[in-house]
Amino acid sequence: MAELPANPNILRLREGFPHKEIDDTVATYGGKGALSVHGAGSVPCDFRADQDADGRIQIVFAAISSIDFVSNLLSVLRGGVVALFQGTTDSGNSVSTRCVGGRALSLDPAGNATVYFLPNGLKLLEDGDSSTSSTFLITNFAFSPFTHLGEPPAHPPNHTFSLQESGHIVEVEIRPLNDYVDRIVLLQQNRRVLPTALLALKTASPMEPPWTHGVATKICHLISLAAGTSVDWLRAEGFDPSLEKRYCFHSAPPTRPFCSFPTVPIKDLSYQANTNILQRFLQSGLDRYATSDSRHLDSLIASFLDARLEGEFLETRGLKVAITLEIAKNEFAEALTKGEWETTMPSALRKRIREIAKSALRSDGIDPDTVTIVSETLAQLSRPSLRRVVNYMLKALNLSEEKSVIDAVIEIRNRLVHTGRFISQTDPTRTSKLGIADVNQEFYMLLSFVDRVLLRIFGHAGPKIDYSQSKGRELHTSIS
């Protein structure tokens, strides 16, 4: 299934512009099969499965006898037991999925039950020739903007380049869907989730699906970081050499609505320049994945994307940016504490400082409660200050920042973490001393600083997009 069908030409207005409604369904299947429950038995049923544009997979099982429903499926619906479904589609392909925690929908006049599940994946197999290519349907990917102001939208060319991953050369192509222009206009208007492109990966020899899917997932995560919006794959098609069959795998990842805050100019210059920048960025990111804890990098990107959700209060987004900074600096704080900090402030010295301070305060007649408070405060010398960690992180990343920017970022972060508000909301005179115009510039200054840190963590030293001069309702962007 290479393309997605559109609905008939239904013209409606959205934000003042006529547009066509696009079918939200990625795929639809129907057929017959059986649900197998470990230790129970096999439950024959009819099925209907859909995948929506936001990735959600829905499957309904019908014509289930009341005896099978009570004896075998109640434990599955309650979420404690997994049922394995295997069946055949109306077109003759084998299909399978795992189901747990669904709900009963109805009983027909004959007493047969219908149940409903939201599985995480759905796999189809069919006979076919061997292939070294895999194709992934991806969401929310935007190519270069529409030509020039006043001109009609244009269908963009493909991104084509090669990457190296785990010793293999991977030929990559990102191509827009046939109705890409309609889809990207709709995406810009309603800010939701919509498939827009196909990601094709080709290797010298057939690879096992887990390897290929892992590469596609990394590429999508890295594109999300560059594009500033969540890009996910919903459907994978390829050849499984271990089964010697063609497969189509539908995935239901957690998705986020489209937003327009890219960090890397992958659609702001000429088509070839955009492709070159994207290729270099992805290769740097894959190299970083190869030498680091992928779970840590994934959590960084997930937090980064949450902070960009446009529908939330600015304070909430600011706190999420601060959390992203905390995740980013944690690795560097641990290295600093075990290295330079332990040499400068060893535990024996810290203990001596506390004892000297306590002794001096007691001899001066200071209240015991106050002595305890001072001792507890001095115990925090076991870890370096935020400013020292930030400076260490910037040095380790070879990232140069003005002292005034660091001062402002640390103060914005501290105010958000400790009060849940920006400095402009609590102390306007302080923001003027920091050279900050308003609450919006506070947010974008913190956001742009964290963007630069994350890009460098993923090895990107090329052009980037900065928002730190945005203020009021004006979104000011610059490429550096």
Protein Blocks (a to p, Z undefined) as FASTA:
>chain_A
ZZccddddddddeehiacddddfbfbdcddddddddehiaccdddddddddfkopacddd
ehiafklmmmmmmmmmnopaccddddddfkopacddddehiacfbdcfkopacdddddfb
dcddddddddfbdcdddehiacddehiehiacdddddddddddeehiacdddddddfklm
mmmmmmmmnopaddfbdcddddfbdcdfklmmmmmmmmmmmmmmmnopacddfbdcdddf
klopacdddddddddddddddfbdcklbcfklmmmmmmmmmmmmmmmmmmmcfklmmmmm
mmmmmmmpmkbcfklmmmmmmmmmmmmmmmmmmmmmmmmmmmmmgfklmmmmmmmmmmmm
mmnopafklmmmmmmmmmmmmpccfklmmmmmmmmnopacdfklmmmmmmmmmmmmmnop
afklmmmmlmmmnopablmlmmmmmmmmmmmmmmmmnopabdcddfklgghjbccdddZZ
